[in-house]
Amino acid sequence: MSRLRLVLAVQLALAASSSLAIAQSFEASVGGGQTVIPSKNAFIGTSDISPTSGNYTLKSGFRITFRMTLNSGRFLGHEFGYGYSRTSLDAPNTSVTTGGIGLPGQPTSTTTVPAQNLSVPNHQGFYDFLVYAVPEGKVIRPFVCGGVQFTAFSTPGNSYNRETKYGINYGGGLKFKVKENWGFRLDARQYNMGKPFNLPNASGRLLMWEFSGAVSFMM
Protein backbone atom coordinates (compact mmCIF):
# COMPACT_ATOMS: atom_id res chain seq x y z
CA MET A 1 0.00 0.00 0.00
CA SER A 2 2.80 2.41 0.90
CA ARG A 3 4.57 1.60 -2.38
CA LEU A 4 1.38 2.37 -4.31
CA ARG A 5 1.08 5.71 -2.53
CA LEU A 6 4.70 6.52 -3.35
CA VAL A 7 4.18 5.71 -7.03
CA LEU A 8 1.03 7.86 -7.16
CA ALA A 9 2.79 10.73 -5.41
CA VAL A 10 5.67 10.62 -7.89
CA GLN A 11 3.29 10.51 -10.84
CA LEU A 12 1.31 13.48 -9.52
CA ALA A 13 4.51 15.48 -8.95
CA LEU A 14 5.74 14.75 -12.47
CA ALA A 15 2.37 15.67 -13.95
CA ALA A 16 2.25 18.91 -11.98
CA SER A 17 5.78 19.94 -12.95
CA SER A 18 5.15 19.01 -16.58
CA SER A 19 1.92 21.04 -16.76
CA LEU A 20 3.63 23.98 -15.07
CA ALA A 21 6.48 23.87 -17.58
CA ILE A 22 4.01 23.84 -20.44
CA ALA A 23 1.74 26.45 -18.85
CA GLN A 24 4.19 29.32 -18.81
CA SER A 25 7.72 30.48 -19.58
CA PHE A 26 9.35 33.87 -19.20
CA GLU A 27 11.40 35.90 -21.66
CA ALA A 28 13.19 39.25 -21.31
CA SER A 29 14.75 41.04 -24.27
CA VAL A 30 16.55 44.27 -25.08
CA GLY A 31 17.28 45.59 -28.54
CA GLY A 32 17.02 48.44 -30.96
CA GLY A 33 16.24 49.48 -34.49
CA GLN A 34 14.31 52.15 -36.34
CA THR A 35 11.09 54.07 -35.82
CA VAL A 36 9.85 54.77 -39.34
CA ILE A 37 7.13 57.37 -40.01
CA PRO A 38 5.68 57.08 -43.54
CA SER A 39 5.68 60.41 -45.40
CA LYS A 40 1.92 60.22 -46.08
CA ASN A 41 1.26 60.17 -42.29
CA ALA A 42 4.07 62.50 -41.15
CA PHE A 43 2.21 65.84 -41.55
CA ILE A 44 0.93 66.96 -38.12
CA GLY A 45 -0.33 70.51 -38.83
CA THR A 46 0.50 74.06 -39.90
CA SER A 47 1.87 77.22 -38.28
CA ASP A 48 -1.55 78.92 -38.09
CA ILE A 49 -5.08 78.44 -39.37
CA SER A 50 -4.06 79.19 -42.96
CA PRO A 51 -3.42 75.90 -44.83
CA THR A 52 -0.49 77.58 -46.64
CA SER A 53 1.25 78.91 -43.53
CA GLY A 54 3.87 76.14 -43.43
CA ASN A 55 3.83 72.44 -42.59
CA TYR A 56 5.16 70.64 -39.52
CA THR A 57 6.38 67.14 -40.38
CA LEU A 58 7.58 64.32 -38.11
CA LYS A 59 10.71 62.44 -39.19
CA SER A 60 11.93 58.90 -38.50
CA GLY A 61 14.61 58.05 -35.92
CA PHE A 62 16.29 55.32 -33.91
CA ARG A 63 14.56 53.18 -31.27
CA ILE A 64 15.52 51.24 -28.12
CA THR A 65 13.07 48.62 -26.82
CA PHE A 66 12.74 46.48 -23.68
CA ARG A 67 10.25 43.60 -23.59
CA MET A 68 9.03 41.05 -21.03
CA THR A 69 7.01 38.09 -22.30
CA LEU A 70 4.98 35.53 -20.36
CA ASN A 71 4.12 32.58 -22.59
CA SER A 72 0.92 31.31 -21.00
CA GLY A 73 0.38 28.35 -23.32
CA ARG A 74 2.01 26.34 -26.08
CA PHE A 75 0.79 28.82 -28.70
CA LEU A 76 -0.08 31.95 -26.66
CA GLY A 77 1.77 34.73 -24.87
CA HIS A 78 1.43 38.14 -23.21
CA GLU A 79 4.00 40.88 -23.66
CA PHE A 80 4.72 44.14 -21.83
CA GLY A 81 7.33 46.62 -22.96
CA TYR A 82 8.88 50.06 -23.07
CA GLY A 83 10.26 51.83 -26.12
CA TYR A 84 12.29 55.02 -26.49
CA SER A 85 12.44 56.72 -29.89
CA ARG A 86 14.52 59.71 -30.93
CA THR A 87 12.41 61.22 -33.72
CA SER A 88 12.47 64.83 -34.95
CA LEU A 89 10.22 67.54 -36.35
CA ASP A 90 10.74 69.63 -39.48
CA ALA A 91 9.43 73.13 -38.65
CA PRO A 92 8.76 75.77 -41.37
CA ASN A 93 9.71 79.44 -41.50
CA THR A 94 7.63 81.38 -38.99
CA SER A 95 7.15 85.10 -38.38
CA VAL A 96 7.02 86.51 -34.85
CA THR A 97 5.65 90.04 -34.28
CA THR A 98 6.70 91.89 -31.13
CA GLY A 99 5.87 95.30 -29.63
CA GLY A 100 2.70 97.37 -29.87
CA ILE A 101 -0.61 96.81 -28.12
CA GLY A 102 -2.85 96.52 -31.13
CA LEU A 103 -3.57 100.24 -31.53
CA PRO A 104 -2.84 102.32 -34.64
CA GLY A 105 0.58 103.94 -34.67
CA GLN A 106 2.14 101.65 -32.09
CA PRO A 107 5.61 100.44 -33.14
CA THR A 108 5.98 96.75 -33.91
CA SER A 109 8.70 94.54 -35.33
CA THR A 110 8.53 91.23 -37.15
CA THR A 111 11.21 88.57 -36.85
CA THR A 112 11.44 85.56 -39.15
CA VAL A 113 12.48 82.29 -37.55
CA PRO A 114 14.11 80.10 -40.23
CA ALA A 115 13.04 76.55 -40.95
CA GLN A 116 14.68 74.06 -38.61
CA ASN A 117 14.72 70.45 -37.48
CA LEU A 118 13.78 69.96 -33.81
CA SER A 119 14.40 66.90 -31.66
CA VAL A 120 11.22 65.13 -30.49
CA PRO A 121 12.02 62.19 -28.16
CA ASN A 122 9.09 59.98 -27.23
CA HIS A 123 8.51 57.35 -24.55
CA GLN A 124 6.18 54.43 -25.17
CA GLY A 125 4.60 51.75 -23.00
CA PHE A 126 2.71 48.86 -24.59
CA TYR A 127 0.95 45.52 -24.12
CA ASP A 128 0.51 42.84 -26.79
CA PHE A 129 -1.23 39.48 -27.05
CA LEU A 130 0.92 36.98 -28.99
CA VAL A 131 -0.15 33.98 -31.07
CA TYR A 132 2.62 31.62 -32.22
CA ALA A 133 2.58 29.56 -35.42
CA VAL A 134 4.41 26.62 -33.77
CA PRO A 135 4.36 25.31 -30.16
CA GLU A 136 6.77 26.23 -27.41
CA GLY A 137 10.11 24.41 -27.57
CA LYS A 138 10.75 24.91 -31.29
CA VAL A 139 13.97 26.63 -32.37
CA ILE A 140 12.21 29.12 -34.67
CA ARG A 141 8.83 30.55 -33.64
CA PRO A 142 6.97 32.95 -35.96
CA PHE A 143 4.24 34.98 -34.26
CA VAL A 144 1.61 37.64 -34.81
CA CYS A 145 0.52 40.13 -32.17
CA GLY A 146 -1.84 42.97 -31.36
CA GLY A 147 -2.42 45.27 -28.43
CA VAL A 148 -2.56 48.79 -27.05
CA GLN A 149 -0.03 51.50 -26.17
CA PHE A 150 0.52 55.05 -24.98
CA THR A 151 3.17 57.35 -26.48
CA ALA A 152 4.42 60.47 -24.66
CA PHE A 153 5.90 63.02 -27.10
CA SER A 154 8.31 65.59 -25.65
CA THR A 155 7.57 69.18 -26.66
CA PRO A 156 10.44 70.61 -28.78
CA GLY A 157 12.67 72.71 -26.56
CA ASN A 158 11.21 71.31 -23.33
CA SER A 159 11.75 67.57 -22.84
CA TYR A 160 9.93 67.68 -19.47
CA ASN A 161 6.68 68.85 -21.06
CA ARG A 162 5.01 65.90 -22.79
CA GLU A 163 1.80 65.18 -24.66
CA THR A 164 0.48 61.63 -24.45
CA LYS A 165 -1.41 59.87 -27.22
CA TYR A 166 -3.15 56.48 -26.92
CA GLY A 167 -3.64 53.92 -29.64
CA ILE A 168 -3.41 50.36 -30.90
CA ASN A 169 -0.59 48.34 -32.43
CA TYR A 170 -0.28 45.19 -34.51
CA GLY A 171 2.43 43.23 -36.27
CA GLY A 172 4.54 40.11 -35.97
CA GLY A 173 8.02 38.70 -35.82
CA LEU A 174 10.34 35.74 -35.39
CA LYS A 175 11.96 34.29 -32.29
CA PHE A 176 15.13 32.18 -32.56
CA LYS A 177 16.48 29.97 -29.76
CA VAL A 178 20.30 29.78 -29.93
CA LYS A 179 21.15 28.13 -26.59
CA GLU A 180 19.15 26.80 -23.67
CA ASN A 181 18.48 30.23 -22.15
CA TRP A 182 19.47 32.59 -24.96
CA GLY A 183 18.07 33.65 -28.29
CA PHE A 184 17.22 36.62 -30.43
CA ARG A 185 14.14 38.06 -32.05
CA LEU A 186 13.07 40.26 -34.96
CA ASP A 187 9.98 42.49 -34.72
CA ALA A 188 7.91 44.55 -37.14
CA ARG A 189 5.05 46.52 -35.65
CA GLN A 190 2.81 49.44 -36.53
CA TYR A 191 1.64 51.87 -33.82
CA ASN A 192 -1.56 53.74 -34.68
CA MET A 193 -2.47 56.89 -32.69
CA GLY A 194 -3.67 60.49 -32.85
CA LYS A 195 -1.29 63.25 -33.96
CA PRO A 196 0.49 65.20 -31.21
CA PHE A 197 0.67 68.93 -30.34
CA ASN A 198 -2.84 69.89 -31.55
CA LEU A 199 -1.60 72.02 -34.45
CA PRO A 200 -4.03 73.73 -36.89
CA ASN A 201 -5.19 71.74 -39.93
CA ALA A 202 -3.96 68.40 -38.57
CA SER A 203 -5.97 65.43 -39.83
CA GLY A 204 -5.85 61.66 -39.96
CA ARG A 205 -3.85 59.29 -37.77
CA LEU A 206 -0.16 59.06 -37.02
CA LEU A 207 1.35 55.70 -37.99
CA MET A 208 4.76 54.76 -36.58
CA TRP A 209 6.50 51.57 -37.72
CA GLU A 210 8.98 49.67 -35.57
CA PHE A 211 11.66 47.50 -37.22
CA SER A 212 13.96 46.06 -34.57
CA GLY A 213 16.14 43.19 -33.42
CA ALA A 214 16.85 42.10 -29.85
CA VAL A 215 18.73 39.63 -27.67
CA SER A 216 16.51 37.50 -25.43
CA PHE A 217 16.99 35.66 -22.13
CA MET A 218 14.58 32.75 -21.65
CA MET A 219 13.48 30.83 -18.57
KOLVEXGU-566559 format. One record per residue (C-alpha): z, y, x; residue in one letter. Coordinates in steps of 0.1 Angstrom, whole numbers, padded with zeros to 4 digits, always signed. Layout:
ZYXa...
//
This chain:
+0000+0000+0000m+0009+0024+0028s-0024+0016+0046r-0043+0024+0014l-0025+0057+0011r-0033+0065+0047l-0070+0057+0042v-0072+0079+0010l-0054+0107+0028a-0079+0106+0057v-0108+0105+0033q-0095+0135+0013l-0089+0155+0045a-0125+0147+0057l-0139+0157+0024a-0120+0189+0022a-0129+0199+0058s-0166+0190+0051s-0168+0210+0019s-0151+0240+0036l-0176+0239+0065a-0204+0238+0040i-0189+0265+0017a-0188+0293+0042q-0196+0305+0077s-0192+0339+0094f-0217+0359+0114e-0213+0393+0132a-0243+0410+0147s-0251+0443+0166v-0285+0456+0173g-0310+0484+0170g-0345+0495+0162g-0363+0522+0143q-0358+0541+0111t-0393+0548+0099v-0400+0574+0071i-0435+0571+0057p-0454+0604+0057s-0461+0602+0019k-0423+0602+0013n-0412+0625+0041a-0415+0658+0022f-0381+0670+0009i-0388+0705-0003g-0399+0741+0005t-0383+0772+0019s-0381+0789-0015d-0394+0784-0051i-0430+0792-0041s-0448+0759-0034p-0466+0776-0005t-0435+0789+0012s-0434+0761+0039g-0426+0724+0038n-0395+0706+0052y-0404+0671+0064t-0381+0643+0076l-0392+0624+0107k-0385+0589+0119s-0359+0581+0146g-0339+0553+0163f-0313+0532+0146r-0281+0512+0155i-0268+0486+0131t-0237+0465+0127f-0236+0436+0103r-0210+0411+0090m-0223+0381+0070t-0204+0355+0050l-0226+0326+0041n-0210+0313+0009s-0233+0283+0004g-0261+0263+0020r-0287+0288+0008f-0267+0320-0001l-0249+0347+0018g-0232+0381+0014h-0237+0409+0040e-0218+0441+0047f-0230+0466+0073g-0231+0501+0089y-0261+0518+0103g-0265+0550+0123y-0299+0567+0124s-0309+0597+0145r-0337+0612+0124t-0349+0648+0125s-0363+0675+0102l-0395+0696+0107d-0386+0731+0094a-0414+0758+0088p-0415+0794+0097n-0390+0814+0076t-0384+0851+0071s-0348+0865+0070v-0343+0900+0057t-0311+0919+0067t-0296+0953+0059g-0299+0974+0027g-0281+0968-0006i-0311+0965-0029g-0315+1002-0036l-0346+1023-0028p-0347+1039+0006g-0321+1017+0021q-0331+1004+0056p-0339+0968+0060t-0353+0945+0087s-0371+0912+0085t-0368+0886+0112t-0391+0856+0114t-0375+0823+0125v-0402+0801+0141p-0410+0765+0130a-0386+0741+0147q-0375+0704+0147n-0338+0700+0138l-0317+0669+0144s-0305+0651+0112v-0282+0622+0120p-0272+0600+0091n-0245+0574+0085h-0252+0544+0062q-0230+0517+0046g-0246+0489+0027f-0241+0455+0009y-0268+0428+0005d-0270+0395-0012f-0290+0370+0009l-0311+0340-0001v-0322+0316+0026y-0354+0296+0026a-0338+0266+0044v-0302+0253+0044p-0274+0262+0068e-0276+0244+0101g-0313+0249+0108k-0324+0266+0140v-0347+0291+0122i-0336+0306+0088r-0360+0329+0070p-0343+0350+0042f-0348+0376+0016v-0322+0401+0005c-0314+0430-0018g-0284+0453-0024g-0270+0488-0026v-0262+0515+0000q-0250+0550+0005f-0265+0573+0032t-0247+0605+0044a-0271+0630+0059f-0257+0656+0083s-0267+0692+0076t-0288+0706+0104p-0266+0727+0127g-0233+0713+0112n-0228+0676+0118s-0195+0677+0099y-0211+0689+0067n-0228+0659+0050r-0247+0652+0018e-0245+0616+0005t-0272+0599-0014k-0269+0565-0031y-0296+0539-0036g-0309+0504-0034i-0324+0483-0006n-0345+0452-0003y-0363+0432+0024g-0360+0401+0045g-0358+0387+0080g-0354+0357+0103l-0323+0343+0120k-0326+0322+0151f-0298+0300+0165k-0299+0298+0203v-0266+0281+0211k-0237+0268+0191e-0221+0302+0185n-0250+0326+0195w-0283+0337+0181g-0304+0366+0172f-0321+0381+0141r-0350+0403+0131l-0347+0425+0100d-0371+0445+0079a-0356+0465+0050r-0365+0494+0028q-0338+0519+0016y-0347+0537-0016n-0327+0569-0025m-0328+0605-0037g-0340+0632-0013k-0312+0652+0005p-0303+0689+0007f-0315+0699-0028n-0344+0720-0016l-0369+0737-0040p-0399+0717-0052n-0386+0684-0040a-0398+0654-0060s-0400+0617-0058g-0378+0593-0039r-0370+0591-0002l-0380+0557+0014l-0366+0548+0048m-0377+0516+0065w-0356+0497+0090e-0372+0475+0117f-0346+0461+0140s-0334+0432+0161g-0298+0421+0168a-0277+0396+0187v-0254+0375+0165s-0221+0357+0170f-0216+0328+0146m-0186+0308+0135m
//
